[in-house]
Amino acid sequence: MELLEETSSVQLLIREVLLAGGMIVILIFALYAHTGSMPPLVVVESSSMIHEKEGEVGSIDAGDLVLVHDTSIDTLVTFAEATDKSNRNYGYESHGMEGDVVIYKKNGEATTPIIHRAILRVIPNEAVHASNMSECSSNASNFSSYDSEWIVDGKTGACVFTWDVPGTNVTNASSITLAFDGVQSGYYDCDRTVHSGVEEYLMIWDWVPSHSGLLTLGDANRCSVDQGFAAVNGSQGLDTSDGSILGPVRDSWIVGRAGGEIPWLGAVKLMVSGTGPGLEYVPSSSLFNLFLCIGAILLMPIIAEPVVRKLFESSPEYAQAKQEEALLIALGISEEE
């Protein structure tokens, strides 16, 4: 009899484990169906997108889980486009500010993805096909940059002479000078000390992009764009594996567009991970809310059990069952019989 009970307990445990695993698999595939990308979630590790020091639901804080929606560069809405009154995407916001937040890998490298806002996109205007930089130097004069991925007349590779920036008045320009001062383009507040050569708003000065793509910036980085000082004075920029400063974010580097967030829960991964910054950048309020959620989940069965029992005992079926049990006892008949 004891062996039978022990076998039943093992079977019950196996069934519960399989049920839990099945639910997790179903959840992952449901998220994949919704986002079109795998993995469908990323954990935010740094504070580069934070809006409030103590965290804020709606913006992206360290410790948040963010849905990753499969996308292409052509479908992303930049800050420039979202603040341009003549643009069809005027007023579009994502995670507390205008424009989409993009998740990308620096130079397409197998490193931790960056999650920053798309400020503007540079697109070649005047360009001719070339297979490499040397061909540009030999056959074209006064070219701006060589873009190895831009397609001209169905052929990959281009000598770029001039650029367009959608959502702005910059068209057919050999270099890009653009003020996000609320006049020339939408206002972008840098929230930084103003001094010579550094304005209170985002100012791109005489930038010659190395290729087509996105200019990106963390919301909390005070106008220090990922593409460095070549684009914006005072910008530190992001280093790549070869030691150079990151260029515009190409379509091929993009992992996805940041969708909805699940606040706080990603801190669990950061807590147990042996790599990365851990909980260094996670707001204390996020940790408090995380532990509050865990506590609520653990307490829920304890609180729910007496409530469910009371509801069950107040049902007509329960009363009838008790009456039948009492009758059987009075008749001297056991339930097993």
C-alpha positions in Angstrom: 0.0 0.0 0.0 2.8 2.4 0.9 4.6 1.6 -2.4 1.4 2.4 -4.3 1.0 5.8 -2.5 4.7 6.5 -3.2 4.3 5.7 -6.9 1.2 7.9 -7.0 3.1 10.8 -5.5 5.9 10.5 -8.1 3.4 10.3 -10.9 1.7 13.4 -9.5 5.0 15.3 -9.3 5.9 14.3 -12.9 2.5 15.4 -14.1 2.8 18.8 -12.3 6.3 19.4 -13.8 5.1 18.5 -17.3 2.1 20.8 -16.9 4.3 23.7 -15.7 6.7 23.0 -18.6 3.9 22.9 -21.1 2.5 26.2 -19.9 5.9 27.8 -20.3 6.3 26.5 -23.8 2.8 27.7 -24.7 3.6 31.2 -23.3 6.8 31.4 -25.2 5.2 30.4 -28.5 2.3 32.9 -27.8 4.8 35.7 -27.3 6.6 34.6 -30.5 3.3 34.7 -32.4 2.7 38.2 -31.1 6.2 39.7 -31.7 7.5 37.6 -34.6 10.9 37.3 -33.0 12.8 34.8 -30.9 13.6 35.4 -28.1 10.5 37.6 -27.7 11.8 39.3 -24.6 15.0 41.1 -23.6 16.1 42.2 -20.1 17.2 45.8 -19.7 20.6 45.9 -18.0 21.6 49.6 -17.9 20.0 53.0 -16.9 20.6 54.7 -20.3 16.8 54.8 -21.0 15.6 55.8 -17.5 13.4 58.8 -17.1 13.0 59.0 -13.3 15.8 58.1 -10.8 13.4 55.8 -8.9 12.0 54.2 -12.0 8.7 54.8 -13.9 6.2 52.4 -15.4 5.9 53.4 -19.1 9.6 54.2 -19.6 12.4 51.7 -19.8 14.3 51.0 -16.6 17.0 48.5 -15.7 15.3 45.3 -14.6 12.4 45.6 -17.0 11.4 42.9 -19.5 10.7 44.4 -23.0 8.9 42.7 -25.8 11.0 42.6 -29.0 8.9 43.1 -32.2 10.4 41.9 -35.5 10.7 45.0 -37.7 12.7 46.5 -40.5 14.3 50.0 -40.6 11.7 51.2 -43.1 8.8 50.7 -40.6 10.5 52.5 -37.6 9.4 56.0 -36.7 12.2 58.3 -35.7 12.1 61.2 -33.2 12.5 63.6 -36.2 9.5 62.1 -38.0 7.3 62.0 -34.8 8.0 65.7 -34.1 7.5 66.9 -37.7 4.0 68.4 -38.0 3.8 67.6 -41.7 4.7 63.9 -41.2 2.0 61.3 -41.1 3.6 59.9 -37.9 3.5 63.3 -36.1 2.7 62.8 -32.4 3.7 59.1 -32.2 5.2 58.2 -28.9 6.9 55.1 -27.5 8.1 54.5 -23.9 7.6 58.1 -22.8 8.9 60.1 -25.8 8.4 60.6 -29.5 9.8 58.0 -31.9 10.5 54.3 -31.7 12.9 52.6 -29.4 15.1 50.2 -31.4 17.0 47.1 -30.2 20.2 46.5 -32.1 23.6 44.8 -32.0 26.7 47.0 -32.5 28.0 46.3 -36.0 25.8 43.2 -35.9 28.3 41.6 -33.5 27.3 38.8 -31.1 27.2 41.0 -28.1 24.6 42.3 -25.6 22.0 44.3 -27.7 21.7 48.0 -27.2 18.2 49.4 -26.6 18.1 53.1 -27.5 15.7 55.6 -29.3 15.9 56.2 -33.1 16.5 59.9 -33.4 16.8 60.2 -37.2 17.6 58.2 -40.3 20.1 59.1 -43.0 19.3 57.9 -46.5 21.5 58.3 -49.6 20.1 60.8 -52.1 22.7 61.0 -54.8 24.6 57.7 -55.1 26.3 55.5 -57.8 27.1 51.8 -57.6 30.6 50.8 -56.6 31.9 47.4 -55.4 34.3 48.9 -52.8 35.9 52.1 -51.5 38.8 52.0 -53.9 36.3 52.0 -56.8 34.7 55.1 -55.4 38.1 56.8 -55.0 39.1 55.9 -58.6 35.8 56.7 -60.5 34.0 59.3 -58.4 35.1 62.6 -57.1 33.8 64.5 -54.1 31.9 61.4 -52.8 30.8 61.6 -49.2 30.9 58.0 -48.0 31.0 54.4 -49.2 28.0 52.3 -48.2 28.6 48.6 -48.7 24.9 47.6 -48.1 23.1 50.3 -50.1 21.5 49.1 -53.3 21.7 51.1 -56.5 20.1 49.8 -59.7 19.7 46.4 -58.1 23.4 46.2 -57.2 24.8 46.3 -53.7 27.4 48.9 -52.8 27.4 52.6 -53.4 29.4 55.8 -53.4 27.2 58.3 -51.6 27.4 62.0 -52.5 24.5 63.5 -50.7 22.0 62.6 -47.9 18.3 63.0 -46.9 16.9 63.0 -43.4 13.2 62.2 -43.4 11.1 64.3 -41.0 13.4 67.3 -41.5 14.3 69.9 -44.1 17.7 68.3 -44.8 17.7 67.0 -48.3 20.4 66.4 -50.9 23.1 67.5 -48.3 26.7 66.4 -48.5 26.9 66.8 -44.7 24.2 67.1 -42.0 23.7 70.1 -39.8 20.5 70.0 -37.8 19.2 71.6 -34.7 16.5 70.0 -32.6 15.6 73.3 -31.2 11.9 73.4 -31.8 12.3 75.6 -34.9 14.3 73.7 -37.5 13.1 70.4 -36.0 11.3 69.1 -33.0 12.8 70.1 -29.6 15.0 67.6 -27.9 16.1 68.7 -24.4 19.6 67.5 -23.5 19.2 68.2 -19.8 22.9 69.2 -19.5 25.1 72.1 -18.6 25.4 74.5 -21.6 28.9 75.8 -22.5 30.8 76.7 -25.6 30.0 74.3 -28.4 27.4 72.4 -26.4 23.8 73.6 -26.6 20.8 72.8 -24.3 19.2 71.0 -27.2 20.4 68.2 -29.5 22.6 69.8 -32.2 24.1 67.8 -35.1 26.9 69.7 -36.7 28.5 69.0 -40.1 28.1 65.2 -39.7 29.1 63.0 -42.6 27.6 59.6 -42.0 29.9 56.6 -42.8 26.9 54.8 -44.3 23.0 54.9 -44.2 21.2 54.1 -41.0 19.9 55.4 -37.7 21.3 58.0 -35.4 20.5 56.5 -31.9 20.5 57.9 -28.4 19.6 56.7 -24.9 16.9 58.9 -23.3 19.1 59.4 -20.2 22.4 60.0 -22.0 22.0 63.8 -22.3 22.5 64.0 -26.0 25.6 61.8 -26.1 24.6 59.9 -29.2 25.8 56.4 -29.9 27.6 57.7 -33.1 29.9 59.9 -31.1 31.5 63.3 -31.4 31.6 63.2 -35.2 27.8 63.7 -35.1 27.2 65.7 -31.8 29.8 67.7 -29.9 30.6 66.2 -26.5 29.3 62.7 -27.4 31.3 59.8 -26.1 29.8 57.3 -28.5 29.8 53.5 -28.4 33.0 51.6 -29.1 32.9 48.6 -31.4 35.1 45.4 -31.2 37.7 46.9 -33.5 38.0 50.0 -31.3 36.2 52.4 -33.6 33.1 54.5 -32.8 29.8 53.1 -33.9 28.4 54.3 -37.2 24.7 54.7 -38.1 22.7 51.6 -37.1 22.1 49.5 -40.3 19.0 47.5 -41.0 21.0 44.3 -40.7 22.0 45.1 -37.1 18.4 45.6 -35.9 17.1 42.9 -33.6 13.6 44.5 -33.3 11.5 47.3 -32.1 10.8 47.7 -28.3 7.2 46.9 -27.6 5.4 46.6 -24.3 7.3 46.3 -21.0 6.9 44.0 -18.1 8.3 46.0 -15.2 10.6 44.7 -12.5 10.6 41.0 -13.4 13.8 41.1 -15.4 15.6 41.9 -12.2 15.4 38.2 -11.2 17.6 37.3 -14.2 20.1 40.1 -13.4 20.1 38.9 -9.8 21.2 35.4 -10.7 23.3 36.2 -13.8 27.0 35.8 -13.4 27.8 38.4 -16.1 26.8 42.0 -16.8 26.2 44.7 -14.2 23.8 42.7 -12.1 21.5 44.9 -10.0 23.8 48.0 -10.2 21.4 50.1 -12.3 18.1 48.7 -11.1 16.1 51.4 -9.2 15.4 50.6 -5.6 11.7 51.1 -6.2 11.8 48.4 -8.8 13.3 45.9 -6.4 10.7 46.8 -3.8 7.9 46.3 -6.3 9.5 43.0 -7.4 9.6 41.6 -3.9 6.1 42.9 -3.3 4.9 40.9 -6.4 6.7 37.8 -5.2 5.2 38.1 -1.8 1.7 38.6 -3.2 2.1 35.5 -5.4 3.2 33.4 -2.4 0.5 34.7 -0.1 -2.3 34.4 -2.7 -2.9 30.6 -2.2 -3.0 31.1 1.6 -5.5 33.9 1.4 -7.5 32.3 -1.4 -7.9 28.9 0.3 -10.3 29.8 3.1 -12.3 32.0 0.8 -12.7 29.2 -1.7 -13.5 26.8 1.1 -16.2 29.1 2.4 -17.7 29.5 -1.0 -17.7 25.8 -1.5 -19.3 25.0 1.8 -22.0 27.6 1.2 -23.0 25.9 -2.1 -26.2 23.8 -2.3 -24.2 20.9 -3.6 -22.1 20.8 -0.5 -25.1 20.9 1.7 -26.7 18.0 -0.2 -23.5 16.0 0.0 -23.3 16.4 3.8 -27.0 15.3 4.1 -26.2 12.2 2.1 -23.2 11.5 4.2 -25.2 11.8 7.4 -27.9 9.5 6.0 -25.3 6.9 5.2 -23.8 7.1 8.6 -27.3 6.7 10.2 -27.9 3.6 8.1 -24.6 2.2 9.0 -23.3 2.2 5.4 -19.8 3.2 4.7 -19.0 5.3 1.5 -16.7 2.6 0.2 -19.6 0.1 0.1 
